[in-house]
């Protein structure tokens, strides 16, 4: 402001009106004229931000940078992203509810919010989430491993029936071949009270666990995954067909397992964390 008025007014008068010391004025003037020492870092941050489809906030951008050799503080990344106006997608909380009352067997809450696991295939959690495309709905049934936060199996469909959930569980058993004693936790949705789900668990020696009625916190990690998926892939996007949405869900889950960095996994992706653990076990 002062610089733009200098041609019409004396500098001393402008500084007096602004109650600014001459030294302060020249200090800020020199800063404006100096080259931006973070220009290259800003360019890298912008590139990573859009390469990750605006799904990364400052923490994951920082993780990505440090893993690629940058020595930069998390606070600086936050500051530069704020200057650049880069904001990751904002979560919208909305949940599909499959609870239809007590239809059959209600299992005890064996998980009891103990979300840590020391190895793959000790504890799985599962749930169903709903998506809308125009006047149609798509449902996603996912199996989530509490050890590395990986989606070990999933199925999509246009009906939230027991076949959808059973197929996702059957695929997980076939792919992972877990030992007997695996804990599988869900809410009290009708899919999980159904004999098809319980028989699959019994067949593989797994232990069934259920959340308390209407308590989403008992299954918080799979809820958290669905929240990230909808924020980063679904909300704010336009899908013309059901197949287009399903393809994008499949792409996102593959990206989530292989490329999405997580601070709680020591800055690794789910697959990196699992492979690292298996390598340590084999050593």
C-alpha positions as CSV (number, residue, x, y, z in Angstrom):
1,X,0.0,0.0,0.0
2,X,2.8,2.5,1.0
3,X,4.8,1.7,-2.1
4,X,1.9,2.4,-4.4
5,X,1.3,5.8,-2.8
6,X,5.0,7.0,-2.7
7,X,4.7,8.8,-6.1
8,X,2.0,11.1,-4.6
9,X,3.1,11.5,-1.0
10,X,6.2,11.9,1.0
11,X,7.4,8.6,2.5
12,X,7.8,10.1,6.0
13,X,4.1,11.2,5.9
14,X,2.9,7.8,4.8
15,X,5.0,6.0,7.5
16,X,3.6,8.4,10.1
17,X,0.0,7.8,9.0
18,X,0.6,4.0,9.1
19,X,2.5,4.3,12.4
20,X,5.3,2.3,10.9
21,X,9.0,2.7,11.6
22,X,11.2,3.3,8.6
23,X,13.3,0.3,9.3
24,X,10.2,-1.9,9.4
25,X,9.1,-0.6,6.0
26,X,12.5,-1.3,4.4
27,X,12.6,-4.8,6.0
28,X,9.3,-5.8,4.4
29,X,10.2,-4.1,1.2
30,X,13.4,-6.2,1.0
31,X,11.4,-9.4,1.7
32,X,9.0,-8.6,-1.1
33,X,11.9,-8.1,-3.5
34,X,13.7,-11.3,-2.4
35,X,13.2,-14.5,-4.4
36,X,10.9,-17.1,-2.8
37,X,13.2,-19.6,-1.2
38,X,10.5,-22.2,-1.1
39,X,9.4,-21.9,-4.7
40,X,10.7,-25.3,-5.7
41,X,9.2,-27.0,-2.6
42,X,5.9,-25.4,-3.4
43,X,6.0,-26.7,-6.9
44,X,6.7,-30.2,-5.6
45,X,3.8,-30.0,-3.0
46,X,1.4,-28.9,-5.8
47,X,2.5,-31.8,-8.0
48,X,2.1,-34.4,-5.2
49,X,-1.2,-32.9,-4.1
50,X,-2.8,-33.2,-7.5
51,X,-1.1,-36.5,-8.3
52,X,-2.8,-37.9,-5.2
53,X,-6.1,-36.6,-6.5
54,X,-6.5,-34.0,-3.7
55,X,-6.7,-36.9,-1.2
56,X,-3.6,-35.9,0.9
57,X,-3.6,-33.3,3.6
58,X,-0.4,-31.8,5.0
59,X,0.5,-34.8,7.1
60,X,0.6,-37.2,4.2
61,X,2.2,-34.7,1.9
62,X,4.9,-34.4,4.5
63,X,5.3,-38.2,4.8
64,X,5.6,-38.4,1.0
65,X,8.3,-35.7,0.9
66,X,10.4,-37.2,3.7
67,X,10.2,-40.6,2.1
68,X,11.6,-39.0,-1.1
69,X,14.6,-37.4,0.6
70,X,13.2,-34.0,1.6
71,X,14.3,-32.7,5.0
72,X,11.3,-30.5,5.8
73,X,9.2,-29.9,8.8
74,X,5.5,-30.8,9.0
75,X,4.6,-27.2,10.1
76,X,6.3,-25.8,7.0
77,X,4.4,-28.1,4.7
78,X,1.2,-27.0,6.5
79,X,2.1,-23.3,6.1
80,X,3.0,-23.6,2.4
81,X,-0.2,-25.6,1.6
82,X,-2.2,-22.9,3.4
83,X,-0.4,-20.2,1.3
84,X,-1.2,-22.2,-1.9
85,X,-4.8,-22.7,-0.9
86,X,-4.4,-26.5,-1.1
87,X,-7.0,-28.3,1.1
88,X,-7.7,-32.0,1.0
89,X,-11.3,-33.2,0.6
90,X,-13.5,-32.7,3.7
91,X,-15.3,-35.7,5.3
92,X,-19.1,-35.8,5.3
93,X,-20.5,-38.2,8.0
94,X,-23.3,-40.3,6.8
95,X,-23.7,-44.0,7.5
96,X,-25.7,-46.9,6.0
97,X,-27.5,-48.8,8.7
98,X,-28.2,-52.5,8.2
99,X,-29.6,-53.1,11.7
100,X,-33.1,-54.7,11.5
101,X,-33.5,-55.9,15.1
102,X,-32.6,-59.3,16.5
103,X,-33.3,-61.8,13.8
104,X,-31.1,-64.6,14.9
105,X,-27.9,-65.1,16.9
106,X,-26.2,-62.0,18.5
107,X,-22.5,-62.7,19.3
108,X,-20.6,-61.3,22.3
109,X,-18.3,-58.3,21.8
110,X,-15.1,-60.2,22.0
111,X,-13.1,-57.5,20.2
112,X,-14.1,-54.9,22.9
113,X,-12.4,-52.1,21.1
114,X,-9.0,-53.8,21.2
115,X,-8.1,-52.6,17.7
116,X,-4.4,-53.6,17.8
117,X,-3.1,-56.9,16.3
118,X,0.5,-58.2,16.4
119,X,0.3,-60.1,13.1
120,X,-1.8,-60.3,9.9
121,X,-5.0,-62.3,10.0
122,X,-5.5,-62.2,13.8
123,X,-8.4,-59.7,13.8
124,X,-10.7,-58.7,10.9
125,X,-13.6,-56.2,11.0
126,X,-16.3,-55.9,8.4
127,X,-19.2,-53.7,7.4
128,X,-21.3,-52.5,4.5
129,X,-21.4,-49.0,3.1
130,X,-24.0,-47.4,0.7
131,X,-23.4,-45.1,-2.3
132,X,-25.9,-43.4,-4.6
133,X,-25.7,-42.9,-8.4
134,X,-28.8,-41.0,-9.5
135,X,-31.7,-43.1,-8.4
136,X,-29.6,-46.2,-8.0
137,X,-27.7,-47.5,-5.0
138,X,-24.4,-49.4,-4.8
139,X,-23.2,-51.3,-1.8
140,X,-19.7,-52.2,-0.7
141,X,-18.9,-55.0,1.7
142,X,-15.3,-54.9,2.9
143,X,-13.1,-57.0,5.1
144,X,-10.4,-55.0,7.0
145,X,-7.4,-56.4,8.8
146,X,-6.6,-54.6,12.0
147,X,-2.9,-55.4,11.8
148,X,-2.0,-53.4,8.7
149,X,-5.4,-51.7,8.0
150,X,-5.5,-53.5,4.6
151,X,-8.7,-54.3,2.8
152,X,-8.1,-58.0,2.4
153,X,-11.3,-58.6,0.4
154,X,-14.3,-56.7,-0.8
155,X,-17.4,-57.1,-3.0
156,X,-19.7,-54.5,-4.6
157,X,-23.4,-55.0,-5.6
158,X,-26.7,-53.2,-6.1
159,X,-28.4,-55.1,-3.3
160,X,-27.3,-55.3,0.4
161,X,-28.1,-58.9,0.6
162,X,-26.5,-61.7,2.6
163,X,-24.8,-63.0,-0.6
164,X,-22.8,-59.8,-0.9
165,X,-21.4,-60.1,2.6
166,X,-20.8,-63.8,2.5
167,X,-18.9,-63.6,-0.8
168,X,-16.6,-60.9,0.6
169,X,-15.9,-63.2,3.6
170,X,-15.4,-66.3,1.6
171,X,-12.9,-64.5,-0.7
172,X,-11.0,-63.3,2.3
173,X,-10.7,-66.8,3.7
174,X,-9.6,-68.2,0.3
175,X,-7.0,-65.5,-0.3
176,X,-5.5,-65.3,3.2
177,X,-5.9,-68.8,4.6
178,X,-5.9,-67.7,8.2
179,X,-5.3,-70.0,11.1
180,X,-8.1,-71.1,13.4
181,X,-8.9,-68.6,16.1
182,X,-9.2,-65.5,13.8
183,X,-11.5,-63.0,15.4
184,X,-14.1,-61.5,12.9
185,X,-16.0,-58.4,14.2
186,X,-19.0,-56.7,12.8
187,X,-22.1,-54.7,13.9
188,X,-25.4,-56.4,14.5
189,X,-26.6,-56.0,11.0
190,X,-28.9,-58.7,9.6
191,X,-26.1,-60.0,7.3
192,X,-24.0,-61.0,10.2
193,X,-26.8,-62.6,12.2
194,X,-27.6,-64.8,9.1
195,X,-26.7,-68.4,9.1
196,X,-24.6,-68.0,5.9
197,X,-22.1,-65.7,7.7
198,X,-22.0,-67.8,10.9
199,X,-21.5,-71.0,9.0
200,X,-18.5,-69.6,7.1
201,X,-16.9,-68.6,10.4
202,X,-17.5,-72.0,11.9
203,X,-16.1,-73.7,8.8
204,X,-12.8,-71.9,9.2
205,X,-12.5,-72.0,12.9
206,X,-13.1,-68.2,13.3
207,X,-14.6,-66.5,16.3
208,X,-17.6,-64.2,15.7
209,X,-17.7,-60.9,17.5
210,X,-20.4,-58.1,17.4
211,X,-20.6,-54.5,18.4
212,X,-23.1,-53.5,21.1
213,X,-26.4,-52.3,19.7
214,X,-26.2,-48.9,17.9
215,X,-22.6,-48.4,19.0
216,X,-20.5,-47.4,15.9
217,X,-17.4,-46.9,18.1
218,X,-17.1,-50.6,18.6
219,X,-16.3,-50.9,14.9
220,X,-14.6,-47.6,14.5
221,X,-11.7,-48.5,12.2
222,X,-13.9,-49.9,9.3
223,X,-16.1,-46.9,9.8
224,X,-13.1,-44.7,9.5
225,X,-12.0,-46.4,6.3
226,X,-15.4,-45.9,4.7
227,X,-15.2,-42.2,5.7
228,X,-11.9,-41.8,4.0
229,X,-13.1,-43.6,0.9
230,X,-16.2,-41.4,0.5
231,X,-14.3,-38.2,1.2
232,X,-11.4,-38.9,-1.1
233,X,-13.2,-40.8,-3.9
234,X,-16.9,-40.2,-3.8
235,X,-18.2,-36.9,-2.4
236,X,-18.0,-34.0,-4.8
237,X,-17.4,-36.4,-7.8
238,X,-19.8,-37.2,-10.6
239,X,-20.5,-40.7,-11.7
240,X,-22.8,-41.4,-14.7
241,X,-23.3,-45.1,-14.2
242,X,-23.2,-47.8,-11.5
243,X,-20.3,-49.5,-13.4
244,X,-18.3,-46.3,-13.5
245,X,-18.6,-45.9,-9.7
246,X,-17.8,-49.6,-9.1
247,X,-14.6,-49.2,-11.2
248,X,-13.6,-46.2,-9.2
249,X,-14.2,-48.0,-5.9
250,X,-12.0,-50.9,-7.1
251,X,-9.3,-48.4,-8.2
252,X,-9.4,-46.6,-4.9
253,X,-9.1,-49.7,-2.7
254,X,-6.1,-50.9,-4.8
255,X,-4.6,-47.4,-4.3
256,X,-5.4,-47.4,-0.6
257,X,-3.7,-50.7,0.0
258,X,-0.6,-50.0,-2.1
259,X,0.0,-46.3,-2.2
260,X,-1.9,-44.4,0.7
261,X,0.6,-43.6,3.4
262,X,-0.5,-43.9,7.0
263,X,1.1,-42.3,10.0
264,X,-0.2,-45.1,12.3
265,X,1.7,-47.6,10.1
266,X,5.0,-45.7,10.6
267,X,4.5,-43.8,7.4
268,X,4.0,-46.9,5.3
269,X,1.2,-48.1,3.2
270,X,-0.8,-51.2,4.3
271,X,1.0,-53.5,1.9
272,X,4.4,-52.1,2.8
273,X,3.7,-52.6,6.5
274,X,2.5,-56.2,5.9
275,X,5.5,-57.1,3.8
276,X,7.9,-55.5,6.3
277,X,6.4,-57.5,9.1
278,X,6.6,-60.7,7.1
279,X,10.3,-60.0,6.2
280,X,11.1,-59.5,9.9
281,X,9.3,-62.8,10.8
282,X,11.3,-64.7,8.1
283,X,14.6,-63.2,9.2
